[in-house]
Amino acid sequence: MRATPDTKKKELFLLRYLLAVVLLAGIVFMVPIREIWNALKTSRPMPLIAAMAILIFGRLLVSVRTKTLTDVQDLSLSTARLFEISCASTFYGLALPGGFSGGIVRWYRLSQPDGNRSGALAAVASERAVDFLVLALFGIFCWVADAQPDRPPMVAWGLSAAAGICLLITLIAFTGLGGLTETKIRGIAQRMKFLPEAVIGSITRIATAFVPYRAMGSNKLMLLFGVSILFHVLVTVSQYLMIISLGLGVSLISIGWVRAFTVFMTAVPITPSGLGVREVSLVMLLLPMGVSAAQAIAFSLLQFSGLLLIALIGVLFDIRRYLRQ
């Protein structure tokens, strides 16, 4: 008896959860929970509180960037509503595999008011391309500037590859698919006779939605990249404050490339919310800097608690909207 596509999806979903459990169980087996708890117990609260406040402000800042892209698509969403959507997407993304999955929730929420799904998709894809491009370049800069002698070369190669891919996607998105007009896009789609008419229509609508970004002025593009740079600097500072809270001797510049590489690792849809992958990555990257496995996992748990805080804010926003309706 052959498995149906739905059955295969469920099996793959369960496999990812199982992999996360196996990775976390392996970490717990190798590193005593007592050591992790001791590292967390001795953390200083004030730097941690400051780190969480910076994370929340960073999300507010990102909403300004999203507003710039959604306005081009004529999506009637305020900056405050975009902040709510960003936080709520983090909540639902916790149960989904990888960091990309939260983008699916954001796309759905952005398209709800106007029913403009293709425009919402173009906004999410364009923003993610800019965000990841800046993150990769920021990580490369920190890796080059770091005086740490035992920097793994795979980080530089990985971030360089990510930067190249993101740069290509960004150029395609903000040149209106290489300068194609709406008429040309429809013509190309109609030549795909092997595809159903509905699929051709969807391809045309999605591709056409990127065309308005070609007319974005330099001021808006500078705003997009400026906000992205500031956001990643702020989040890096936030994680550095977590390092200070734990009393670890890792520099701010080292946290810059460690964070960038870890984000790309957890963005791949391997386990839900990158669980297990994040912890293993941080242990491997921080061990050469004199950080024990227990301390690296404690640092990972503080990072995850930041995600939980943003997710909690999203839940409260959703409850408030539900009660109002």
N, C-alpha and C positions, 0 to 999 in steps of 0.2 A: 504494500500500500504506500503510494507516494505521499510525501508531506505537502500540504498546501502552502502557498506563500505566507499566509497568516501564521501558520504553525512554525514555519522557518523563522519568521520575525520574532515570535515569542521565544523560540529556542535560543536565538542569538541574544535577545534581551536578557534572558536568564543566565546565559553563559557569561555575559559581561558582569552581572551581579556576582556570579560565582567567582570570576577572576578577581574582582575587588575584594571579596571575602578571603580568597586564598592569599592575595598579596598582603592584606592587613594581618591575617593570621600568621603568615611567615614573619612579618615584622615583629609582632607581639611575641612570637616564639623565640626570636633571636635577641630581642631587646626586652628585658623585664619591664612590666607595667609600672612597677614601683619606681624605677629610675625615671621613667617619663613623668610620672606624677610628681616626683621630687623636683624635677626641672620646672614644671608648671607651678608648683606650690611656692617656689622661691622667687617667682617672677614679680617684678615691681608693678603696681597698679597704675601709677600716673602715666608712664610712657605708653602703656597699653590703652588707656582711655584716650590719650591724644591720637594714637594710631587709628582707633575706631572713628573718632571725629573726622579725621582727614579722609578716611574711606567714604564717609557719608557726603562730605563736601565734594569729593571727586565724582561721585555719582550725579550730584547736582550740576557739576561742570559739564559732564558728558551729555546731559540733557540739552544744554545749549548747542552742542555740536549736532545732536540729532535733530533739533529744531531747524537748523540751517538746511539740512537735507530734506526733511519732510515738507518744509515750506515750498521747495522747488516742485514737489509732487502735488501741491495744493491739498495736503492732508491737514484737516482742521484739528490740530492738536496743540495744546499749550505746553509751555516748558514744564509746568507743574505736573501735567498729565503724563508727559514723557518720563519724568522722574518716577512717577508711580509705576509706569509700565516697565521701566528698567529694573526696579526693585522686585516687582512681581515676577518678572521673567527669571530673575535669579532664584527665586523660591522654586518655581516649577522646574528650572534647569538642574536643581540639586538631584532630582530623581532620574534625569536623562543622561545618556552617555556622552562624555566629553564636553568641552566648553562651547562647541558650536551649537549644541542642541538648544541652548537658551535663546539663540537667534530665531529659532522656529516660533517660540512663544511670542517673542517681540514682534515678529512679522505678523502674526495673527492679531495681536492686540493693536498694532498700528493700522491695520487695514479695516478694523471694525467700524469706526465712525462713518467713513465714506464708502466702504466697500471697494476701495481701490487697492486690490491685492498686488497687482503688478507694480504699482508705485511704491507700496510698502516694501516689497521685496527688493526693489532697486535701492531704496534708502538704506535698508539693513545691510545689503551686500556691499554697497559703497562705503558705508561707515565702518564695517568690519575690515574692509581692505585697507583703509587709511589707518585705522587703529593698529592693525597687525604690522603694517609697514613701518610705522613710527616705532612700535615696540621692538621690532627686529633691529632697526637702525640704532635705537637707543641701547639695546643690549650689546651690539657690536662695539659701539663707542665705549661703553663701560668695560668691556672685555679688553679692549686695546689699552685703555687708560689705567687699568688695574695693575698694581705692582705685585700682586700675588704670584709667586713663582710657579705654583703647581696648577695653573689653569688648564683644564682639559681642552685640547684642540677641537674635539668634536662639537663643543659649544659654538666656537667661531664658525665652523663649517655648517652646522645646523642653522644658525641664525642667518648666515649669508645666503643659504639656499632659500630660507623663508622670506628674506628681504627681496630676493629676486622674483619669487613667485608673486608676492604681494604687490611689488612694483608693477609687474605686468598687468595684474588684475586692476590695480588703481588706474593705470593709463587707459585700459580698455573702458573702465567705468566712466571716467571723467573726460574722455574724448568722444563720448556718444558712440561707443563700439567702433572706434577707429574712424569716426566721421561719417558713418552711414546715416542716410536720411530715412525717415519713416517709410517713404515709398520703396527705397531699396531693400529695407528690412522685410517688408511685405512680399516683395518680389522674390527674395531669397527663400523665404518660408514657403511660398506657394510652389516652388520648384521641388520641395521635398514631398513628392507624390506618395512615397512609401509610408508616410505618417498619416494617422487619422486627422480629419479636418479640425477636430477639437484641439488636438495637440499643436497643430500648425497655428491655430488662433492664439493659444496660450504663449507659444514661442514669440509670436509677433508682438503681443501685448507686453511681455516682459522685456524684450529687446528694445521696444520703442520707449519704454519707461526710462531708460538710461539716457535717451537723447537730450532731455532738458539740462542735464548736468554739464553738457558741453558749453552751454551759455553762461555758466557760473563765472562771476567776475573774480579777479585776483584777490579782492578783499575777502570774499567768502572762503576761497580756498586757503588763504592765509589763516583765517579764523579756524577752519577745520584742523589744519596741521598744528597751529599754535595751541589750541585746546588739547589736542592729542598729546603733544609734548608735555604740557603742564600736567595733564592727568597722570601720565606715566611717571613723571618726576614725583608727584604727590604720593602715588601708591608705593613707589620705591622708598620714599621717606617714611611712609606708614609702616612698611615692613622692617625698615631699619630701627624704628622705635620699638617694634616687637623684639628685635634682636637685643636692644638695650634693656628691655624689660626682663629678658632672660639672662642678661649679664654675659652675653657671648661677645667674643672679640672678632667680629666680622665687620669689615668696613662698608660704608655706604655704597661705594663704587662696586664692590663685590656683589652686594645685594642686587645691584642693577642688572648685571648679566645673569645672575642665578635666577632671579625672578623671571626675566625674559625667556630663558630657556625652559623653565618649569611651566610657564603659561602655554608655550607651544606644545610641550609634552602632554599636558592635561587637556589641551584643546582637541586632540585626536580622540574620536569616540571609542575608547577602549573600555573604560569603566565609568559608572555613574559619578558625575561631578569630578572625575579624575581621582577618585579615592584609590589609594594604594599606589598609583602612578606618581602622585605628588610626593608621597612620603619616601618612596624608593629614590626618586630623582634628587630630593633634597639631601638624603643621607649620602648618596654618591658624590654630590657636588660640595657638600660642606665638610665631609670627613678630612680632606686634605688641608682644611683651614683650622684644624684643631677642634672641631665641633664633634662631640660624641653622637652616636646614633640616637640615643635617648633625647638629647638636646635638639637634634635636627627634627625629630618627630614632634617634639613639643612645639617647635617653631611652626611646623606644618599645621598642627592643631590650632594654633593661634590664627594662622591665615584662614583656616576653615571657619573659625569662629567669626571672623570678619564677614565671610560670605553668609553665615547664618544670621548675623545682625541685619545685613541688607535684605535678606530673605524675609526676616521677621517684619521689617518695615513694609515690605511688599504685601505680606499677609494682612497686616493691619489696614493698609489702603484698600485691599480687596474686600475686607469685611465691611469697611465703612461704605464703599460703593454698593455693596449688596444690601445693606440695611437701608440706604437711601432709596434704592429702587424698589 
